[in-house]
Amino acid sequence: MPKPNEKAVRAILTPYDSVLFSAVHGGWDDWGAMELGGRLLFPARSRACVVYDFIVQRAMAVLGDDPAVRIIRRDETVKFIFAETVALRFKKANDKGLGSNIATQATLGFVEQQQQLPGLPNVHKVEVVYVLNGMQTRIDEVLVAARDGDVCLWSYDIAPDTSARIIPLPMPAPGDGGRGARIKVRKTNEGMRNETGEK
């Protein structure tokens, strides 16, 4: 099977960069809101599992109605198939910038490029990984990464779309009870005087 093509993957995933970025950061924020610091025996392992769960829930909520995205839930994992061309999964990055994994058969089927996913021939298999800072207190980067086993083939950074122009909406004037301005519609008929008094 050919290795994932970065240009082809970018073309399909770029419209979803903000969704993917927000799902990852939102999942991390959901974890932080739990305030479990100091209460867990295996904090890094537990955190990775819970953050993953929150990330995929957020991604599924946004992408579930998109006709170009198919979501496959199986074996306690979720894969997102974009345009039947890109298969994506979310992971925490290891020190190589690749998804941290336990070497199960399902994992090997995804990370080794010579293997095809069942029912998904010739898809580009990639991971969206989040890279933590040295203290593991925040996300430093969100990457789309292609790999072949333990080798990173390529990766690129994603971020939310900041090019969208925000148009401020007018706020109601103080003291109008939040109703906004009243508009009076003046009806006119032919033959009636206009506002200047002329016919």
N, C-alpha and C positions, 0 to 999 in steps of 0.2 A: 504494500500500500504506500502511496506517496506521502511524504512528510507534510505537516501542515504548512500552508502557504500564508505568510504574514499579510501580504497585500489582500488576498481573498478574505481572510478572517477579519481584518480591519474594515473592509468594505461592508461586511454584514453586521459587525458588532458596533461600529461607531455610533449609529443612531441610538444605541442602548447604553452608551457609556454612563450617562447620568443615572440611569436606573440601576446599573450594576454597582456603581460607586456608592450610591445612596443606600442600597441594600446592605453592602458591607459595613459602612459606617453606622447605619441604623442598627444592625445586629450587634455591633460592638457597644453602642450606646445603651441598647436594651440590657446587655450583660452588666454594664456599669451601674445601671439603675437598680440592679438586684442587691447591691451593697453586701456582697458575701465575703469581703476581704477578711482573711484570718480565720474563716470558719471551715475551710475545706482541707481535707487531707492531701488531695492531689489537685492543687489549684490550676496548674497549666493544662492538664488533661481535661479536667472538668470544664474549664473555660473554653477550650477549643470545641468541645462537643456542643455546649450551650450556644456559643456564638454562631457556630455553623447552623444550628437549628433556627435561630432567630434570622440569620441571613437568608436562608432558603424560604422561610415563611414570608419574609418581606418581598423577595423576588417573585415568588409564586403569586402573591396578592396582586402585584403590578402586571406581571407578564401572562397571567392565567387566561385573560381574555384576548390576548394578541393572536390573531390567526396565523402569524408567521412563526410562532413559538410553540413547540410541543414540550410538555413537561413529563418526564418519566420518573416516577417514584418506585424504587425497588431496592430491596436489600439494605434498608436503612440509609439510603442515599438518594439524591435527586440530581438528575441530569436535565439540562435545558438544551433543546435542539432548535437552532435558529435556521429557518428557511431550508430545513432538511439538509443543511450543508455544514454547520458548525455545531459540535457537541461540546457543551461547557459544563464544568462543575466548579464549585467554590471550595477553597481550601485555605488554611493558614500556611504561610510560607515557612519553609525551613531555611537554613543558613545559605542554601544555594539559590534561593528565590523560587523554589519549586514547592508544590503542595506536600505537606507532611502526610505520610501514609503508613499504614500497617500493610505489609506486602501480602494482601489477600489475592485470590485469583481474579476477583472483579477489579481490583486496583490495577493489577498487572495488565488486564485487558484494556484498561483505559490509558495507562502511561506508556505502554510499549506500542510504538507506531505500526509495527508489522501485524499486530492483532487488530481485527475489526470488531466493532461493537455489534452484538446480535441485532439483526434487523436494520442496521445503520451502515451499509457499505460505503466506503470512501468518504466519510465525514472527516472534517478537520477537528481533531480532539485537542481542546485547550482547557486551561484552568484559569479562573480568576482568583488570585491569591492576595492576601493582605500581609504586608510586612510590618512588624511591630518595631518600635524603637528599642534601644538597648535595655531599658528598664521594663519593657513590656507593659507600658502604661498607656500607650496610644498607638494608633495606626499611622505609620509614616508614608506608606505607599500602597496603592492598589494597582496590581499588574495583571495583564493578560499574558500568560506564559504558555509556550508550546514546549513539550519535552519528549524525549525518547528515553524511557527508563529513567536513569538518574542524570541525564545530560539535558541541559537547557538548550533548546534549539534557537529560540529567540524570545524576547519579551518586550512589552511596551507598557508605559504608564497610562492609566486612565484617570480622568477627573470629570467633575460635573460640567455641563455646558454653561459657561459664564458669558457667552456672547449674546444670549437672549436679552432684548431690550425690555426693561421694566417700565411700564407707563403708570405713573401715580394716579390714583383715582381721587376726585375731589371729596373732601370731607364735609359733613354737614356743619353749618354755622352754629356757634354756641347758642343755646336757648331755643332752638327750633324743635327740640324733642327728638332729634335723630331722624326726622321725616324727610329732610332735604328740602330743596326749593320747590315751591308750588308753581305750576305752570298753568296759565289761563289760555284757553284756546278761543280765539275770537272768530265767530262765524260771520262770513260776509256773503251777501247776495248781490247779484248784478242790480244796478239801479240804486243801491244804498250808498251813502256817503262814505268815503274812506276816512282814515284818521285825520287827514288835513282838512277835511270838510269839503273837498271837491268831489264832483260826480264823475 
